[in-house]
Amino acid sequence: GVTNVMLEPLVDEVVSLFRSSVPANIEIITCLENKDVAIKADPAQIHQIVLNLCTNSIHAMKQTGGALTVSLTKEYLAEDDIRPGFYAVLRIKDTGVGIPKSIQTRIFEPYFTTKPENEGTGMGLAVVSGIVKSSGGKIELQSEVGKGTQFSIYLPEIGIESVMTGDDQASIRSG
């Protein structure tokens, strides 16, 4: 269920899980130096987001090889389309085939897929988009055919002090 979670260990865990199944011609780079980013989310859904996006990236580099970069930062946003404040920003970037401009607006639709019939359900990005929107966040896509794709997932940051360890809670109860 939804809880206050530290994003970095969660993302790190997912990346570690699929690292072993990645073809040798694909390098995985993680830039998770921002260790104190906390969000309110269902850890299983965050897993799903990272896994979905990374799987798509690896699929996009299957033929050519390349680099998958997973990074985590914290940024202040004050744009019109989202509530102003600090956001955890998860970026998943690949050097794969890229997504043609003509379909970039459609890739988040349910059942829309660019994969062959027997691969993928076409639900991946629709699911990702749904999770992000229900969390009060947004997704940005930058992609260029032949150069690669970057998804930026913005999730409202709740501040490290909102994530209490069991020890903290015990001391509050006994105090």
LOZA-843948 format. One record per residue (C-alpha): residue in three letters; x, y, z; residue number from 1. Coordinates in steps of 0.2 Angstrom, whole numbers, padded with zeros to 4 digits. Layout:
<recs>
('ALA',(X,Y,Z),NUM)
...
</recs>
This chain:
<recs>
('GLY',(0000,0000,0000),1)
('VAL',(0004,0018,0000),2)
('THR',(0018,0023,0012),3)
('ASN',(0032,0036,0014),4)
('VAL',(0047,0028,0005),5)
('MET',(0065,0033,0002),6)
('LEU',(0067,0032,-0017),7)
('GLU',(0085,0028,-0019),8)
('PRO',(0086,0011,-0011),9)
('LEU',(0070,0006,-0020),10)
('VAL',(0077,0011,-0037),11)
('ASP',(0094,0003,-0033),12)
('GLU',(0085,-0013,-0029),13)
('VAL',(0076,-0014,-0045),14)
('VAL',(0091,-0010,-0056),15)
('SER',(0101,-0023,-0047),16)
('LEU',(0087,-0036,-0050),17)
('PHE',(0087,-0034,-0069),18)
('ARG',(0106,-0030,-0071),19)
('SER',(0110,-0048,-0073),20)
('SER',(0097,-0051,-0087),21)
('VAL',(0103,-0037,-0098),22)
('PRO',(0113,-0041,-0114),23)
('ALA',(0132,-0039,-0113),24)
('ASN',(0131,-0025,-0126),25)
('ILE',(0121,-0014,-0115),26)
('GLU',(0129,-0004,-0101),27)
('ILE',(0119,0001,-0085),28)
('ILE',(0124,0017,-0077),29)
('THR',(0116,0023,-0061),30)
('CYS',(0117,0041,-0054),31)
('LEU',(0108,0039,-0037),32)
('GLU',(0119,0051,-0028),33)
('ASN',(0103,0060,-0021),34)
('LYS',(0100,0048,-0006),35)
('ASP',(0088,0058,0004),36)
('VAL',(0073,0059,-0008),37)
('ALA',(0057,0053,0000),38)
('ILE',(0040,0051,-0008),39)
('LYS',(0023,0045,-0004),40)
('ALA',(0020,0030,-0015),41)
('ASP',(0017,0011,-0016),42)
('PRO',(0034,0003,-0017),43)
('ALA',(0027,-0010,-0028),44)
('GLN',(0021,0003,-0040),45)
('ILE',(0038,0012,-0040),46)
('HIS',(0045,-0005,-0044),47)
('GLN',(0033,-0006,-0059),48)
('ILE',(0038,0011,-0066),49)
('VAL',(0057,0008,-0065),50)
('LEU',(0055,-0010,-0072),51)
('ASN',(0044,-0005,-0086),52)
('LEU',(0054,0010,-0092),53)
('CYS',(0070,0001,-0090),54)
('THR',(0063,-0014,-0100),55)
('ASN',(0058,-0003,-0114),56)
('SER',(0075,0006,-0114),57)
('ILE',(0083,-0011,-0116),58)
('HIS',(0072,-0017,-0129),59)
('ALA',(0076,-0001,-0139),60)
('MET',(0094,-0005,-0138),61)
('LYS',(0093,-0023,-0141),62)
('GLN',(0100,-0022,-0159),63)
('THR',(0113,-0009,-0157),64)
('GLY',(0118,-0010,-0139),65)
('GLY',(0121,0006,-0129),66)
('ALA',(0119,0014,-0112),67)
('LEU',(0105,0014,-0100),68)
('THR',(0107,0028,-0087),69)
('VAL',(0095,0029,-0072),70)
('SER',(0097,0044,-0061),71)
('LEU',(0088,0052,-0047),72)
('THR',(0088,0070,-0042),73)
('LYS',(0077,0083,-0032),74)
('GLU',(0071,0098,-0041),75)
('TYR',(0060,0113,-0037),76)
('LEU',(0046,0115,-0050),77)
('ALA',(0035,0130,-0051),78)
('GLU',(0027,0127,-0068),79)
('ASP',(0009,0129,-0073),80)
('ASP',(0005,0111,-0075),81)
('ILE',(0010,0105,-0058),82)
('ARG',(0009,0110,-0040),83)
('PRO',(0024,0121,-0036),84)
('GLY',(0036,0112,-0024),85)
('PHE',(0050,0100,-0023),86)
('TYR',(0050,0084,-0034),87)
('ALA',(0059,0068,-0034),88)
('VAL',(0065,0066,-0052),89)
('LEU',(0069,0049,-0059),90)
('ARG',(0076,0049,-0076),91)
('ILE',(0078,0034,-0087),92)
('LYS',(0088,0037,-0102),93)
('ASP',(0094,0026,-0116),94)
('THR',(0104,0027,-0132),95)
('GLY',(0092,0017,-0142),96)
('VAL',(0081,0018,-0157),97)
('GLY',(0071,0033,-0151),98)
('ILE',(0052,0036,-0153),99)
('PRO',(0046,0045,-0168),100)
('LYS',(0038,0062,-0165),101)
('SER',(0022,0056,-0174),102)
('ILE',(0018,0043,-0160),103)
('GLN',(0026,0052,-0145),104)
('THR',(0009,0058,-0139),105)
('ARG',(0001,0041,-0141),106)
('ILE',(0014,0030,-0131),107)
('PHE',(0005,0032,-0115),108)
('GLU',(-0012,0026,-0122),109)
('PRO',(-0018,0009,-0116),110)
('TYR',(-0014,-0005,-0129),111)
('PHE',(-0003,0006,-0139),112)
('THR',(0013,-0003,-0143),113)
('THR',(0027,-0002,-0156),114)
('LYS',(0033,-0020,-0151),115)
('PRO',(0029,-0035,-0162),116)
('GLU',(0013,-0044,-0159),117)
('ASN',(0021,-0057,-0147),118)
('GLU',(0031,-0045,-0137),119)
('GLY',(0024,-0034,-0123),120)
('THR',(0006,-0030,-0119),121)
('GLY',(0006,-0011,-0123),122)
('MET',(0000,-0008,-0105),123)
('GLY',(0017,-0003,-0099),124)
('LEU',(0017,0016,-0102),125)
('ALA',(-0001,0017,-0099),126)
('VAL',(0001,0009,-0081),127)
('VAL',(0017,0020,-0078),128)
('SER',(0007,0036,-0083),129)
('GLY',(-0008,0031,-0072),130)
('ILE',(0003,0028,-0057),131)
('VAL',(0013,0045,-0059),132)
('LYS',(-0003,0055,-0061),133)
('SER',(-0012,0047,-0046),134)
('SER',(0004,0052,-0036),135)
('GLY',(0002,0070,-0041),136)
('GLY',(0017,0070,-0053),137)
('LYS',(0020,0071,-0071),138)
('ILE',(0031,0062,-0085),139)
('GLU',(0041,0071,-0098),140)
('LEU',(0047,0062,-0113),141)
('GLN',(0062,0068,-0124),142)
('SER',(0066,0057,-0139),143)
('GLU',(0075,0058,-0155),144)
('VAL',(0075,0044,-0168),145)
('GLY',(0092,0036,-0169),146)
('LYS',(0098,0045,-0154),147)
('GLY',(0088,0038,-0139),148)
('THR',(0075,0042,-0127),149)
('GLN',(0073,0050,-0109),150)
('PHE',(0059,0048,-0098),151)
('SER',(0058,0060,-0083),152)
('ILE',(0046,0055,-0069),153)
('TYR',(0042,0069,-0057),154)
('LEU',(0035,0063,-0040),155)
('PRO',(0030,0075,-0026),156)
('GLU',(0044,0075,-0013),157)
('ILE',(0038,0074,0005),158)
('GLY',(0054,0078,0014),159)
('ILE',(0066,0065,0023),160)
('GLU',(0058,0070,0040),161)
('SER',(0042,0061,0035),162)
('VAL',(0050,0044,0033),163)
('MET',(0052,0038,0051),164)
('THR',(0061,0022,0056),165)
('GLY',(0054,0010,0068),166)
('ASP',(0066,0017,0081),167)
('ASP',(0059,0034,0079),168)
('GLN',(0041,0028,0081),169)
('ALA',(0046,0018,0096),170)
('SER',(0054,0032,0105),171)
('ILE',(0039,0043,0102),172)
('ARG',(0027,0030,0109),173)
('SER',(0037,0027,0125),174)
('GLY',(0041,0046,0127),175)
</recs>
